[in-house]
Amino acid sequence: MKDKKLCKYCRRIAVSLALLTAVSIADSTSVFASEKADQSQSIETSANTNASSDMVKDSSSSVNGNDSAASSTDETNSTSVSKGTQNAVSQQSIETSANTSASSDMVKDSSSSVNGNDSAASSTDETNSTSVSKGTQNAVSQQSKADVAVSDANSLKSDSKLAAVASVADSSQPQNGWWKDEDYYWYYFENGEPVKDKLKTIGNYTYHFLYDGKMDTNNTFGYESGLGYNYYRVDDQGHLVKGWYQNYWGDWYYYDKKTGQAFTGLQTIDNQKYYFNTYNYGKMSTNEEVEYQHKYYRTDENGHLVKGWYKKYYSWYYYDNNGVRVSGYRPINGKGYYFYFDYDGQMIDDDKAHIFDGVFYYINGSGIVLKRQAITKDEWVRVGNDWYYVKNSHGGEFLSDETATLGGRTYHFDRDGKMSKNCSVIDYYQNMLYYYGSDGALVLKKMDADNDGWVKSGNNWYYVKDKDLVKSEFFGVDGHTYHFDFNGRMSTNYVTIYRNVFYYFGANGALSMKRNASRNGWIKAGNDWYYVKNRTLVKGEFFGVGGHTYHFDSSGKMSANYATTYKNAFYYFRSDGALSMKQTITKDGWIKASNNWYYVKNKSLVRDQLINVGRYTYYMYANGKMAVNTTIRYYDSATHKYVSYRVDSKGHVIK
């Protein structure tokens, strides 16, 4: 009786251990799935008093030919989603023997053979899911626990569970197909060996397997190709990403829709060009300039290539229709304007002269090239009212921040290469002051630039104060009032009206006459006549007074013995200033007035230049008269040199 009770007790322990082992297997693999409708479980319990036998059998049908497609299942309260097709895992029947000596537990995981192509894996949207399984597995049914006491079996149960898990891990690896280990890593077997360190297409998806066979997830990786790498990415399901992908930090990538390979370099997607960095796994470039195949491109905040004008800080750049940054001398938009972009693509807009590749450029503040001239020799270059001197050396250069003697005259050029005019230049090293006139030539130099005082240069007087010339103002020196013009020269025989007062400065420059100019009429100052109208000097016009016509020059002085042309007519004013001759101009030619010869060309008097008429050369003074019986000193503006010629009694220039 005692032996029977002991055997009965042992049998109960064996049954309990078997049940616990089955539960441990279910926990370690986390595999749950829907039971097939045509499968049935039969649980039979014997009434024998010596032993109780429980058998759960889950029959799995073998799969031949092509694997069946795994269906996608939306799970609400589930914790696993099946992925890929696997044969059903048959549950081991658990048998309990009545022997008193021991109880044996056996769990067998038989996988049905897989023939033909792998089944298509499907993705499943997860609602409350926390784990994803790959391959369809049959559910492991859990035995209902018998009302058995196991209070004395804690240590034995622990040892048996470890042994059972080890047994399942070793025995459940399939010959072909998916398998997940006790650490929840997925593997794929072919001919009993796991796929390792390669891309593998299974069904409709491509997966990446690491060097130890684990399926890769949520990772970017690369394979060496030539001098670089081809990059790929797998998502959290292990699927190879294709198309657009944005990572956690908001960076965008694009993977080829066929191969899954990351795009790098310049690429066109949906008729829009993008640049993907080769050094950052194919990250799409945004808001930056990039170099690709020795050309430069810029991307905007959406990754699109910039085309047209682009401003960065205070500088302008231009990208052509292909998105390439331009440089050098370029027409833009076909509007007749040319611009110059430096080596870095920055538009030059500093309103200065430049020399690039042996060519002189002057570029205004809007970036438009106003002057472009190839440098083939040393010569003057004019831009508007400014002059530069270029030299055909060292690939072309212009004089800048220096003084140079050219054609016998001394000039100064500022740091931008522009010839200095109407300005003082201080040599602080030698404490010298230099003044350059309106034509840029040196007018005077003064020792002791720190001291104020008079300076004479040529026939002109200047006054230096605070290291500069006094210009365009009345100025008192030693009790006398003087006037200095815009060049700084002291005015002589000069008249002006200031605040309704007529001023006359005599031959010595000092103020010699001051008169109310509030009434209209003639005013004589020195040997010259002026006419005041409405408190202003009549200047630069024909003007009728007392039935006669007079001409007043730009200073207001009445013209005498003066010839001019106006509206297709020649006019001559005699010594008292009154008009004495008017002749209509019909063609170019000579006109004689008061024993003087004048030459009309294009209906205007020829002044201050040499002219060729027939076989002879003549010189015409600034007032239009032909020079006779004299020697002339002529300044050639083309060569910036003075030349001297002899003129005979007939006006012929003898060279």
Secondary structure by P-SEA (a helix, b strand, c coil): caaaaaaaaaaaaaaaaaaaaaaaaaaaacbbbbccccbbbbbbbbccccbbbbbbbbbbbbbcccccbbbbbbcccccbbbccccccccccbbbbbccccbbbbbbbbccccccccccbbbbbbbcccccccccccccccccccccccccccaaaaaaaaaaaaaaaaacccccbbbbbccccbbbbbccccccccbbbbcccbbbbbccccccccccccccccccbbbbbbbcccccccccccccccbbbbbcccccccccccccccccbbbbbbccccccccccbbbbcccbbbbbcccccccccccccccbbbbbcccccccccccccccccbbbbbccccccccccbbbbcccbbbbbcccccccbbbbbccccccccccbbbbbbccccbbbbcccccccccbbbbbcccccccccbbbbcccccbbbbbcccccccccccccccccccccccbbbbbcccccccccccccccbbbbbcccccccccbbbbcccbbbbbccccccccccccccccccccccbbbbbccccccccbbbbcccbbbbbccccccccccccccccbbbbbcccccccbbbbbccccccccccbbbbbccccccccbbbbcccbbbbbccccccccccccccccccccbbbbbbbcccccccc
